[in-house]
Structure formats: structure tokens, C-alpha cells
Amino acid sequence: MNLNSKIYIAGHRGMVGSGIIRKLESKGYTNLITRTHNDLDLINQQAVNNFFETEKPEYVFLAAAKVGGIFANSTYPAEFIYENLMIEANVIHAAYTYGVKKLLFLGSSCIYPKFAPQPMKEEYLLTGELEVTNEAYAIAKIAGIRLCKHYNQQYGTNFMSVMPTNLYGQNDNFDLESSHVMPALIRKFHEAKIDDEPEIVIWGTGSPRREFLHVDDMADACVHLMENYDESDIGEFVNIGVGKDITIRELAELIGDIVGYEGEIVYDKSKPDGTPQKLLDVSRLNRLGWEAKIPLRNGIMQTYEWYKSEK
């Protein structure tokens, strides 16, 4: 990419898409194309084709997706598989049809089997059963990876896929019904502190281990790959993470400390834990010249300050 290349960021108002825009703008890219959902419904194939035909983007970051935590994934599985499949198929096919030079598709670490060996290497894809609570979303993301792979195989396109670990940061979703664990805990602890609640209840046992990557690190990795590599360099896809994890209990205690909550943390063991551990092997990414830079405590502090400023 050069600084005046025409770059389309799908999902630019989401956490990842907005992070990619911040990174591109900070590096001097000036020709960024965005559309809100009201302006362009990515589930509508004709609308997507019309957009690509008119705008003719040269590069595409496909960060648009329907996302959510355990509750949302368990409650609305049909919506999660349908909407994500349609978004991916429409954008990837249009990118091929209208001659996009390079596309980067963002998947999710939930694509890996529930009991995959840890840390999870890229080659563990499709080697076992998925976690049932987010199976619909995972299957849609696996389909996106395979779309990129097979379009490259048949049509000679340059479509890459990346698999981020659990992300957090500004512009995250803090809605308690549909959010992921990090923003949900930040909000819960903040509200419990404000309301002077004696205890805070957290789903599950607190024992599952999770890896967390700040969205600004994620955006930096994505732009690094788009600037320096082609799909043939990275293999079918590449993991993006920090390569180390913590328990949900440790995360809760860390957030409680940052927020300044002094009450008791109670674990509701009747609620599901989800996958026992999700740690990515990031050795392939490290070989491509990139490592995460933002320490977890610093990232959570930054995210908490952003959350308070937006309230």
C-alpha cells in the first residue's frame, strides 16, 4: 500500500475497524473509504456489488462482523451464523469481482477446537469439536478463512486471514447482555464501586484462562501484515496475540484493583465457563517481525479511562 491507495475499512465504527483507521491515519494514509450500516448493508449482496463497482477500493480490511459474548452467542446462534456468513461472502466475492489488490479478513480465536492443545497453532484448525456456546460464530469465521484460501487457489487473489485473540480497548461494546468478558467486567466493577455494592457476581468458576490483546496492538499487526506481506508469505492464516494468558479470576482482581472496587468478588458456578483455555501460538507472527507492545495493566487502565470519558 502507498499513502494515497484507496483503502476500504469494513466495520469502521467497531472496535477493530476504528483501531485500524487510527493506525492508518497515524501513518499518513489519506484515502480511506468507510460506510455506516445505514449507508451500506453488507448482508445485501447487490448493495455490496454496487459499492465496489462505484468506489473500486484497492485494499480492503474486512473487520465488519456480528459479535458478542457467551450470552449473545448462545441466545442468537442463527443470527450469528447467517449475518457473518453473508458479510464475508458478499465482501470477499466483490473484492475478487472488482479487482481488489489485497484483502485482510479478521477471524477469531474461537475457530479452534474446544480442547485444542495449548498454545494453539494455526495447523490445529478443524482438528476437533468446537465450543458449543459459540459454534455458530466459529463456523462462520472458519468459512471466511476458507473463502479466502479457495479464492486465492482458484482465482489467484491475494486475500489474507488473521485470527486475533480476545481484544479490548476503546470503542469496545460495554453492554452487559452482549459484551465480551473484559468490557463486561470493567462496567460491572465501575458500577459496583459507584453504587457502593458489597459484592460483585461473575459467571463461572473463574478458572478459564484467556489471552487479551489491546486493539491498538491488533491494528498495528494488521497494518504491518498488509504493508509487508502477501498471502503466500503467511500460510493460510496467522494468529495475532500476545502469547500469554491469565485466569478470569486474575483478570477480575486486576480490574477490581484498577477501578478501585473494595467489595467481595463472588463466582456463580452454575453459569458456563466456556472454553477452558484459549492461548494462541504467535511464533508465526513473531517470525513475520511483529510482537505485542501494550502491557495488560496499562491497556486496561487506558480502556477504563476511555469508558469513563464516554459515560
SULQUIJO-V531024 format. One line per field, one symbol per residue. ss: DSSP state (h for helix, s for strand, l for the rest). burial: I if it has 16 or more other C-alpha atoms within 10 Angstrom, else O. A space follows every 10 residues. Layout:
# SULQUIJO-V531024
ss->???
burial->???
This chain:
# SULQUIJO-V531024
ss->llllllssss llllhhhhhh hhhhhhllll lsslllllll llllhhhhhh hhhhhlllss sslllllllh hhhhhlhhhh hhhhhhhhhh hhhhhhhlll lsssssllhh hlllllllls lhhhllllll lhhhhhhhhh hhhhhhhhhh hhhhhlllss sssslsssll llllllllll hhhhhhhhhh hhhhllllss ssslllllss lssshhhhhh hhhhhhhhll hhhhlllsss lllllsshhh hhhhhhhhhl lllsssssll llllllssls llhhhhhlll lllllhhhhh hhhhhhhhhh l
burial->OOOOOIIIII IIIIIIIIII IOIIOOOOIO OIIIIOOOOO OIIOIOOIIO IIOOOIIIII IIIIIIIIII IIIIOOOOOI IOIIIIIIII IIIIIIOIOI OIIIIIIIII IIIIIIOOOI IIOOOOOOOI IOIIIIIIII IIIIIOIIIO IIOOOOIIII IIIIIIIIII IIIIOIOIII IIIIIIIIII OIIOOOOOOI OIOIIIOIII IIIIIIIIII IIIOIIOOOI IOOIOIIIII IIIIIOIIIO IIOOIIOIIO IOOOIOOOOO OOIOIOIIII IIIIIIOIOI IIOOOIOOII IOIIOOIOOO O
